[in-house]
Amino acid sequence: MSNHENPQQDSQTTPFTEDLAASLAGLGVIWAQSNTGVIGKDGGLPWHLPEDMKHFARLTTGHPVIMGRKTWESFPEKYRPLPGRTNIVITRQEGWGGTPAAEGAVAVKSLDDALLESQFAPGHGMVWIIGGGDIFAQSMDLADVAVVTTVDTTTEGDTFAPELGYDWTTGARLPSDGWLTSGDGTRYRITQWRRTKG
Ligand SMILES: NC(=O)c1ccc[n+]([C@@H]2O[C@H](COP(=O)([O-])OP(=O)(O)OC[C@H]3O[C@@H](n4cnc5c(N)ncnc54)[C@H](OP(=O)(O)O)[C@@H]3O)[C@@H](O)[C@H]2O)c1
């Protein structure tokens, strides 16, 4: 995913990502995790996977993105706000929205407020929750779709993906079997999940 997304990079993506972008609507969660469910380490991502950043950028651009304050602050200043997206940032800190660190963000005080705010943003037919672990944990009962990149590593970390419980079923997967290989040899795959609402 996009902690170090570079808006200058080539935006070419795979037909898989293009099909997802065209077909999805509702509320989505999107993350990249290790084989053991790690999504973050020391306030950043434990890997650098440009192919996944392109996939993330393609799916989320044009839509509102919701994130926790720590994920916002994990982006290098020059890459935030994520371009082409209303960046909605959740914090309990009164007045954070008026600080230099919040420049370019729409600051809200709860997940409910974030979801409400997202409905006034361009592209709100699809809203993406982009992390981190704290916000994902609070969102899984609300989301319709999850798009998960699994990075074939057992690297250690301090922030973890939420559980995709019994109410989630797998959909499209790239590749359908095995792994993709990034330019630096890292293996990864992308899986779409849908939540079955009771
Ligand atoms: N691999 C991936 O796909 C991916 C994606 C995103 C992030 N990450 C990684 O995940 C890590 C950050 O995740 P995190 O779990 O530590 O933090 P986070 O979820 O990004 O942000 C947590 C912060 O959000 C605010 N918050 C959370 N729940 C709230 C609520 N109900 N009401 C109001 N405010 C609320 C609080 O901000 P205040 O403290 O300001 O009150 C809280 O400290 C980083 O390492 C990042 O790189 C990885």
The ligand as a Gaussian input file, in Angstrom:
#p B3LYP/6-31G(d) Opt

LIG

0 1
 N        0.364000      -2.281000       5.316000
 C       -0.655000      -1.443000       5.139000
 O       -1.464000      -1.616000       4.227000
 C       -0.826000      -0.269000       6.052000
 C       -1.889000       0.633000       5.854000
 C       -2.014000       1.724000       6.712000
 C       -1.109000       1.876000       7.746000
 N       -0.119000       0.974000       7.916000
 C        0.806000       1.081000       9.035000
 O        0.055000       1.014000      10.241000
 C        0.709000       1.782000      11.229000
 C       -0.261000       2.803000      11.775000
 O       -1.391000       2.112000      12.307000
 P       -1.893000       2.329000      13.819000
 O       -2.856000       1.230000      14.142000
 O       -0.702000       2.483000      14.702000
 O       -2.593000       3.762000      13.781000
 P       -3.797000       4.352000      12.896000
 O       -4.944000       3.390000      12.878000
 O       -3.270000       4.839000      11.601000
 O       -4.151000       5.661000      13.728000
 C       -4.518000       5.533000      15.096000
 C       -4.980000       6.888000      15.562000
 O       -6.245000       7.184000      14.977000
 C       -7.036000       7.912000      15.903000
 N       -8.196000       7.102000      16.244000
 C       -8.308000       5.755000      16.219000
 N       -9.563000       5.386000      16.543000
 C      -10.249000       6.515000      16.791000
 C      -11.591000       6.787000      17.158000
 N      -12.494000       5.805000      17.341000
 N      -11.976000       8.073000      17.339000
 C      -11.088000       9.082000      17.139000
 N       -9.789000       8.898000      16.777000
 C       -9.379000       7.615000      16.607000
 C       -6.155000       8.175000      17.112000
 O       -5.454000       9.372000      16.803000
 P       -4.935000      10.394000      17.945000
 O       -3.854000       9.641000      18.672000
 O       -4.459000      11.573000      17.180000
 O       -6.144000      10.692000      18.810000
 C       -5.215000       6.993000      17.063000
 O       -4.009000       7.199000      17.775000
 C        1.917000       2.397000      10.552000
 O        3.048000       1.543000      10.764000
 C        1.532000       2.382000       9.105000
 O        2.671000       2.382000       8.248000
 C        0.042000      -0.086000       7.091000

